[in-house]
Each structure stands twice: as structure tokens, then as C-alpha cells.
Amino acid sequence: MSLITYRGGRYFFMEQLQNQEAQRMHSRIENMRRLASLTLASLALLPSPAIAAPDYAKPITANNPHLEAVKGEHTSNVPALPSAPDLPVPQGKHLELCVADEKAVYHDSEAQVEKVVSDSKAMGATCWRVMLKLKYLQENGWSRFDLMQKVLDQNGLKTNITLNMNGAGQSDAEIARDVTEVVTHYPEGAITDLAYGNEPNITGTDPCDYRRQYDIAEQAVHELDPNIKMVNGTVTAYGGPLYYLQREMECPGTYGGPLYADAIGINPYQFIGPPTDPNPPDNSFGVGSLGAYSSWLAEQYLAGRVQTRQGLEPRIVAQEFAYWQDTRGKKNDPNVSYAHRQRYLDPQIAADYYQQALGQFCAYPDVGRVTLYELQAQEVTAPTDWESGQEDQNGQPLPSYFAIQGYKQNHPECFVNDSMWLPHPMSSRRPGRIAIKYPVPQVIGQEQQPTT
């Protein structure tokens, strides 16, 4: 995530924006609490009893010695999830579970990379998102990425690439050259899809310039290997993602015609509150807003602004998703910024939220992927650093690890174990299909104008 955002021609530090948003959210919550307290007192009502957290199962430890230590008190059978009205019904096999972990890609020893990938597979992941920073590649070569690919191949996990262009040349010729180098370096069939750029809506990249860059990259990939799928956008929940994508799709295409994309990516971070909330208090878009995103994308497709090379409607992929988990006392650390302290969750609450989030992803058949960012707890080097892994700093699984694993095992009707790009329920979306309408949160309509 970037520390700088671009709004209405101005740059702002993300930390400043997050603090302002958190302070406003805190004020609203306190007002609601005071109102609720007065109402309860006047009606002589008692607070609701606490709801017991679910019991999570142990992970599958076969051929995975790193997870043997968690045996013991956990049951050997994954319990069925209790029925709940806020957990949507899965809509057929369409979702693949991926992991992204930049510490493994760029810093870890080979033994640690093997552990992280093995743990990811045992959790239920079938693919891995490699954030390939072109500036790093140009300065350091292919050794780290080749190591990552070797371990992924050994574990049978599919690879998807995100090209991070920050610091790299972005002229037409440079983009075509760099994309060609990446695509031709990997053996044929080694990568399933390639996303161009990461969170361009908060890096100061003009939507029309991003459209130009993406068109150059998409055309190069299509000519080199038409079997590689292309992901556009990968916008973050902050910075008006739908407004940014709308502007991009309305820009003149580099080659004329619609925007060609097999999927539109978004990082639906929603750190405060449950993932079923369509209007998250800490940003403009979250997991609970997926219905609005789906409706919006269908409208763009039917308007002829975006489609796959085969004339189908693009799918939705969540390229990054995480909750911050407080395993080191950061929530009560006065040295940590106010905005960050509000986002740290008790690991048990985070586990509940992850299950609810997977229920949301399963509910929409046009969502093809959710990528968990990241697996291992990242090294905290500053008071404002955040951590979102499914393992603690000692490499032991957190409750969210079991929650994710248990949800996938209990819902085989939702998850694919091969590839999201194989025939799926959305393959029948052809021109003329009636757009599915979901409730659009009010905030989505408000963000159609830039914040000044």
C-alpha cells in the first residue's frame, strides 16, 4: 500500500487521511454509543449476551512438518459452519484462493520460502501472486523470482504476476520491452495471468495515462502468448476506485475500441467493521460493496467500454485482502498512530471476519479470486508498520489460518482447485445479457466526483 494518494490534482499523505477518517469514525461511534446508552437506560433494557466464537479445526498436516506443532486440542474433523443470515450462499464453483507474500519473494532464505509456500498450500491456497517490481528486476536480476517459481512448481501452485512499474520506464517502447522480457522469461504455461500495475489510483497516475500503459502491455502479451490472461486496474479501496476505473474506461483507447481485459482487479481492504458492511467506516469500498462493483462492471460491459478478447464480460479478482491482527500489542501502543491502532483486531475476531469475507466472495459468481496478503507476519520496523499475516512472528498459524482452511473445506461447492480461468458460471455472459442488479451503497454514488 502506498503512503501517498492523489485526489483532485493534489497529493496527500495517506497517514494524514487515515487519521482524519479514523477520528471522524470514532466521533460517530461515540455519538451512537451515547445515544444507545440513553435509549437503553430509558427503556430499562439489558445488553445482549456475548456470542461465543466458533471452534476452529486443526489444519491438514499431511506432508507438512511445519504444522505438526498445532496438533493436540484441535479436533481432527473440520466443524460445519453454523448457519447465519449474514453469510451468503455460495453460487457454484468459481473462486480460487491465492496468497501473496513479498517477504518470501524478496528476502527469505530458500528454506523459509519452502515453509511459507508449503503452509499456504496446507491452508488451502492453490495459487500465488508474485509482485514483480521491475525496478528491482533491472537492478538485481531474476534470481529471487526464479527461486520463487521453482518452489511454487514443486508444490503445484499456479503463478500469477503483478507488474509493479514504480521507478521503471513508462514510455511505449519501454513498456513493450519490459513486458516482453517478463513473458518470455517464464516457460510457456508457467503463469496464468498478468496484472499491469498496482493501485494506480493512489500513486498519482492519471487514469488516461494508465489506460495508455495498460493497452501497450495488453497488446504485447496478447501477441506473445494469447493464453495469458490480463488483469486491469488492481485499484485499492482508498482513492475512489470506481471513479478512477470509470475515467480510465472512458479514455480513448491506444488502439481504438473497448478496453480489453480478462478481469478487473481491486484490493478491497476493509479494516474496521465486519466485511458484510456495504459502507465501511474507514474507506469508500470494501468486501461488502462487491455487489455494487459487480453491477457497475456489468453496466460498463453492456455499454461496450470493456470486454475480453472473446467478447465476454471480465471477471472480478481481489488481488489483495487482509485484516490487521494484533499479535504484538500494537492496538494499545501510544507510539502507533491513532488510525492504525483502530485497525488492529484481536486474532479471534479477525478469524470470524475472514470467514464472513469468504462468504461474501463466494456469493458473487463473477468473483474469480481472492488473494490473502500475506501469509507470514511481516517484520515490524517502525511504529506505523502493519501486519496482516495468517501466522504469528514465530511462524505458528493464527486462528484465521484455521478459519480460512475450514471455510474452504466446508464449501467445496464454491472453490475451484484447478484454475479460475477454466469454464465457469460467468462464461455465458455474452453481449446483450441483462445486468444483475445489486443494491448500490450510497458511498459509491458519492465517490463519482473527486475529492478536492
Buried (B, 14 or more C-beta within 10 A) or exposed (E): BBEEBBBEEEEBEBBEBBBEBBEEBBEEBEEEEEEEEEEEEEEEEEEEEEEEEBEBBBBBBEEBEBBEEBEEEBEEEBEEBEEEEEBBEBBEBBBBBBBBBBBBBBEBEEEBBBBBBBBBBBBBBBBBBBBBBBEBBEEEEBEBBEBBBEBBEEBEBBBBBBBBBBEBEBEEEBBBEBBBEBBEBBEEEBBBBBBBBBBBBBBBBBBEBBBBBBBBBBBBBBEBBEEBBBBBBBBBBBBBBBBBBBBBBBBEBBEEEBBBBBBBBBBBBBBBBBBBBBBBBBBBBBBBBBBBBBBBBBEBBBEEBBBBEEEBBBBBBBBBBBBBBBBBEBBEBEEBBEBBBBBBBBBBBBBBBBBBBBBBBBBBBBBBBBBBBBBBBBEBEEEBEBBBBBBBBEBBBBBBBBBBBBBBBBBEEBBBEEBBBEEBEBEEBEEEBEBEEBEBBEBBEEBEEBBE
